[in-house]
Amino acid sequence: MFGLKKLGLLALAGGLALAISGHSASAQGIFTISSSSFKDGEYLAKKNAGANKANPNCVGDNVSPPLSWTNTPAGTTSFALVMTDPDGRGTGVDHWIAYGIPASVTGFAENEVSKPSDKYVGGIGTQKQSIYLGPCTPPNQSPHHYTFILIATDLDPKALPPGLTRLELFDKLQGHVKGSTGIIGLFKNPM
């Protein structure tokens, strides 16, 4: 079951980028996002979970995982990065929306995006925040799939205003995507 769900999520991410852009992978190598703290399809650390004292499902420290990317597609001038939980609340939860990331940026250090940064423009996630918000999965549920989708664009890093939702961002990216890549981190509330 996990394999099919993972394939479906990755197909969704890849299909989105191709539908928006019509472009394929870079000739210089495969555009890839990775983390030194978890591999694709493995569990995020408890410290990466949300830290909202008002929500008992938030059992972590809200430390964003380190992320890095390689083989940027030709013509890229900025990136967008979306972290979403398609399993959350039945219709999905957007945990972090970031864009206007300059092409010179090749990743974020651990905990770097748990607070505002001048390296990206903050969009608005489901919880109306513009920074990384970690998993807050209810106990006694199957692991949720936290999907990090990195999108290479030909937009100037200052082209888009702050505060866009995921859907508004994807609409603005129409015709500007050079490629996309993704990684999935799992999380299950240990309670």
Rosetta blueprint (number, residue, H / E / L):
1 M L
2 F H
3 G H
4 L H
5 K H
6 K H
7 L H
8 G H
9 L H
10 L H
11 A H
12 L H
13 A H
14 G H
15 G H
16 L H
17 A H
18 L H
19 A H
20 I H
21 S H
22 G L
23 H L
24 S L
25 A L
26 S L
27 A L
28 Q L
29 G L
30 I L
31 F L
32 T E
33 I E
34 S E
35 S L
36 S L
37 S L
38 F L
39 K L
40 D L
41 G L
42 E E
43 Y E
44 L L
45 A L
46 K H
47 K H
48 N H
49 A L
50 G L
51 A L
52 N L
53 K L
54 A L
55 N L
56 P L
57 N L
58 C L
59 V L
60 G L
61 D L
62 N L
63 V L
64 S L
65 P L
66 P L
67 L E
68 S E
69 W E
70 T E
71 N L
72 T L
73 P L
74 A L
75 G L
76 T L
77 T L
78 S E
79 F E
80 A E
81 L E
82 V E
83 M E
84 T E
85 D E
86 P L
87 D L
88 G H
89 R H
90 G H
91 T L
92 G L
93 V E
94 D E
95 H E
96 W E
97 I E
98 A E
99 Y E
100 G E
101 I E
102 P E
103 A L
104 S L
105 V L
106 T L
107 G E
108 F E
109 A L
110 E L
111 N L
112 E L
113 V L
114 S L
115 K L
116 P L
117 S L
118 D L
119 K L
120 Y L
121 V E
122 G E
123 G L
124 I L
125 G L
126 T L
127 Q L
128 K L
129 Q L
130 S L
131 I L
132 Y L
133 L L
134 G L
135 P L
136 C L
137 T L
138 P L
139 P L
140 N L
141 Q L
142 S L
143 P L
144 H E
145 H E
146 Y E
147 T E
148 F E
149 I E
150 L E
151 I E
152 A E
153 T E
154 D L
155 L L
156 D L
157 P L
158 K L
159 A L
160 L L
161 P L
162 P L
163 G L
164 L L
165 T L
166 R H
167 L H
168 E H
169 L H
170 F H
171 D H
172 K H
173 L L
174 Q L
175 G L
176 H L
177 V E
178 K E
179 G E
180 S E
181 T E
182 G E
183 I E
184 I E
185 G E
186 L E
187 F E
188 K L
189 N L
190 P L
191 M L
